[in-house]
């Protein structure tokens, strides 16, 4: 099973995921990225810098699989019925 790494980029800073997670495919990585962002916003939502952050998902070779802006996860959460809002 492939391993994906979830790095957080906030401005010029990068928080590196050294362990990664074994996931089925890039679609599964996208769902994990969205859940990770939402959890971060629930825990640290008072930090306005998070809305400018991006979760960069890479594979084992270091190739970027996807970039998921935190602000996009907020927009999705607000548009999904039954999910509530993050504020």
FENZIZI-V553612 format. One record per pair of residues at least 24 apart in sequence whose C-alpha atoms are under 8 Angstrom apart, sorted by the first residue. I is the first residue (numbers start at 0). J is the second residue. Records with the same first field share a line. If there is no record, write none. Layout:
I: J + J
//
This chain:
1: 58 + 59
2: 58 + 59
3: 28 + 56 + 57 + 58 + 59
4: 55 + 56 + 57 + 58 + 59
5: 32 + 54 + 55 + 56 + 57
6: 54 + 55 + 56 + 57
7: 52 + 53 + 54 + 55
8: 52 + 53 + 54 + 55
9: 48 + 49 + 51 + 52 + 53
10: 51 + 52
25: 64
28: 56
29: 65
32: 56 + 67
33: 67 + 72
36: 69 + 72
37: 69 + 72 + 73 + 85
40: 85
41: 85
44: 85 + 86
//
